[in-house]
Amino acid sequence: MNSVYEKVELCYKQIRTKIDFVPKVAIVLGSGLGALAEVIKVVDSIDYAQIQGFPVSTVDGHKGRFVFGYIEETPVVIMQGRVHFYEGYAISDVVLPIRVMKKLGAEILFLTNSAGGLNTMYRPGDFMMITDQIASFMPSPLQGANVDEWGSRFPSMENLYDTQLCECIRQSARDCNVPLREGVYVQMRGPQYESTAEVRMCQAIGGDAVGMSTAIEAIAGRHMGMRVCGLSCISNMACGISKTPLNHMEVTEVGEKMAPLFRLLVYKAISKMTADMIEKTEPTVRPMVAQPVQQSVIIDDM
């Protein structure tokens, strides 16, 4: 029997013995963005530490618990604090929570993070909707024996960030008068921040924002048939773009400062993800048609 599969099943069954709530949307909260879990209609919660074999977050700003409840009428599970590869966990453990949330019932995966700005048009406090990603600097969460029950051995990553869900976020930003950037997210290993040369490399390959999470979670979600969308809060400009030295406290503070707008945007976006969209379990994959390279855009109705 596959040990990764057994671990996911063990964690899932422990949660199910305590909580029978069935979410439709799974939300992963990044550094400083955990306040969303405090304002939903909470039904239940469970600390990661209560689940045998479950990876526990060790990073400041990540509480480490699942919160179950409702955003308006939509049943959600919120991951209040994630684990990172740099914390020393196996790559399969880093994405284990995503697999567990899918087994609990979630069909949509809404990923959030605090990220460094690569695009020189960005400023700290901006929101960037993720339209694509670069995960080539990370081990694949799909390495090792495939679990056919979860998904294909070679899943496509085309349209990884679902176009319909992205449109929900885009429209919600307009409705709320929240400026919204759109761009490509790059995941690096960390925990050290990127060097100036690495930042130039990430810019050269098309990155608009960089961080230490999210991309491998998106891959695991796609592997299991989840529809994926993502939102980055630009907490700082990457090394060499800003003259201010980088530190984690700044990342968390910017996230907390932007939390009210973040909550508003996430609430509105999820309310637009209608029941018929939630019930659609297969990711939408567009035909492979060559498209011109587009620059990062900003929507600003303020």
N, C-alpha and C positions, 0 to 999 in steps of 0.2 A: 504494500500500500504506500502511496505517495505521502511523505511526512508533511509536506506543505499543506496538502489537502486535509490530512488528519488534524492539523493544528487549526485550520480555518473552521472545520466542523466542530472541534472541541469548543472554540470560543463562541461560535454561533449557538450551540446547544446550551451553553451556560447562560447566555443572555436570554434565550427563549424560555428557560425555566423560571426566569424572574420577570420578564417583560413580554407581553403578547402584542404590543403595539406594532402595526405594520406601516412603515413609512413608504411614501412614493418618491420623495426627493431626499437625497443625502447631501449635506452641506459640510464642507471642511473649512474651518476657520483658521486664518493665518495669524501671525504675530500681531498682538494689539487689537485684533478684530473679534475677540471672543465675546464681546458684550451682546452680540446678536442673540446668543443663547439665553440671555437674562430677560429678554422682552417678548419672547414667543409665549403662546399659551402652553405651558409645560404640563405634560402628562406624567412623565417619569424620567429618571436618569440613572446612570450607573457609572461609577468610576472605573477607569481602565484597570486599576490595581485590584479590583474585585474579580477580574476575569483571569483565571489561570492561563498562563501562556501568552497573554496579550501584551504587546510592547507598550511601555509606559514612557510618556514624554518627559524629558529632563530639562527642557528649555524654558527660561523665564518668559512669561506671557502666554504659555500653553497650559491650561488647567489640567487636562487629562481626563475627560469624561465624555460619555455619550449623553445627549439630551434629546428626549423624544417629546414631540408636541405638534402644534399647528401654527402655520403662518396663514392667517385667514382660515380657509377651509382645507388647506393642503396639509396632509400629514407628512412631517419631516423628521429626520434624525440629523442632529447636529453633532459633528465631531469637534468638540471644544478643546482644541490642542491636538496637533499631529506629531508623529514621530518622523525623524529625519535619518537619512543614511549615515550622516556624519556622527550620529550618536552611538554608532557602533553596531547597529542592528543589521542583520542579513537583509538583502534587498527584498526577499519574500516577506519578511516581517514588516517592512516599511509600508508595503501595500496591503498587508493583511486586513487592516480596518476597512479598506475599500471593498474587498471581497466579502467581508462579514456583512457590511451594510447592504450589499446587493442581495445576499442570501436572506436578509431580514425583510426584503421586499422592495428596496429602492430601485427605481428604473432610471432616474435622472441623477447625475452627479454634478454638483455645483461646487467647483474648487475656488478657493480664495487664497491670497497670499500677500505678504508685504515684499516688495521687490525693489531692486536698484534700477534707476533709469539709465538706459543705454542711448536712447534717442535724445539728442540734444535739445529737441523741442519740448521735452517733458520737464516737469517741475515737481518737487516733493509735494505730496498731497493729491496729485492727479490719480484718477482711476483709469486703468487700461483693461479693456475687454480683450481676452486672449483669443486670437483668431487662428493661431497655429503655434507650434512649439519645436524646439530643438532639444533632444534628449541624448544626443550622441556621446556626451561626456560621462554618462551614467551607465552602470550595468543595467541590462534589461531585466525588468521584473518578471519576464516570461522565460528567462533562461532555466534550463533544467527540464525534467520530464513534463510534458504538457498534460493538463487535466482536461480531457475532452468534454467533460460535463460543464466546464466553465467556458470554453471557447476554442476557436481554431488554433492550430499550431502556428500559423502564419497570418495573423489578423492584419487587415489593411488599416493604415493610419491616415488615409485620405479623409478629409472632412472630419477630422478627429473632434474638433470643436463644432458641434452641431449647428448648422446654419439657422434653423428655426429658433433654437434656444438663444443664439447670439442676437437674432432679431428681437426677441423678447427683451433682452437686456438693453439693446439699442433704443427701442421704443420707450422703455421705462426711463432711461436717462433723459430723453426728450421731455417726457411727461413731467418729470420731477425737476427739470431745469438743472440737471447735474452734468457738468462737462465730462465727456467720455472720450478717451483715446482708444485706439484699436491697434494691436500689434502682435509681434511674435515674442514668445517667452522662451528664455534659455535657462535650463537647469544645470547648475554646476554642483560639484560634490560638497564644497565647504569642509569644515566650518569657517576657514579663513575667507575673508572677502577677496574678490578677484583682484589680481594685479592690474596695473595700467595696461600692460601688454595683452593680458587676457581680455580686458574690456575692449581694446581695439579689435581683437580677433572676433569677439562676439558681435561687435558692430559690423565687421566686414562680412560675416556670414548671414546677416539679416536680422539680428536680434534687436528688439526694442526695449526689453526689460530682462533682468537677470535675477535669479534667486536660487534657493537650495531645496526646493520642494516642487510639488505639483505635477511636473511632466510625467514622472514614472507612475503617479497615481492615475493620471489620465489614461495611460497605456493599459493599466490593470482594469480600469473601468471599461474601456473599449473592448478589451479581451472578453469580458463577461457580458457584453451586450448592452452596457449602460450608455445613455446619451449624455454627453459631456459638455459642460460650459465652464468658463473660468473668468475670474476678475482679479486683477492685481491692484493693490494700493501702492503707488510709487512713494516709498518712504524716504528715499535719498537718491542722489545721483551717484552713479557708479564711480569707482576710483579713477582719477585723472580728469573727470568731467567737472567735478566740484572740488574746490580747494579745502573744503571742510573734511577732516578725518572721519572715517566711518566708525560707528559703534552701534551695538545692539540696542542700547537704551534709546537712541534716536529713532531707530526703526519702530520700536514699540510705542514711543510717544506720538509719532506721526500717525500710526494706526489708530491709537486711542482718540486723537484729535479728530480724525476723519470718520470715526465710528458712527455718528448720527447720520451723515450722508450715506455711508455704506449701508446701514440698516435700511434706510429709506429705499435705496436702489435695489437691494436684494428682495425686500418685501414686494416691491412693485413688480419686479421681474418674475418672481415665482407666481404671483397672482395672474400673470399673463400666460403662464405655462398651463394651459387648459387641460381638462380631464382627458380629452381625446389625445392630446399630445403626450400626457403622462402614460397613457395606456399603450402607446406605441413603443415597443421594446427594442426594435431593431434600429440601429443608427442609420441616418440617411447618408448614402454615399453617392455623390454626384459623378456623372461620366467624366473620364479623364480628358479634359480639354485644355490645351495650352492657354494660359492667361498671361496678360502683361503684368510685370512686377508693379505693385502698387505701393505708394508711400504710406506711412502711418497717417491716420486721419484723426481729426478731433471734431466732436459734435459739441457745440456750445451755444445754447439758446439763451444764456443768461444775459 
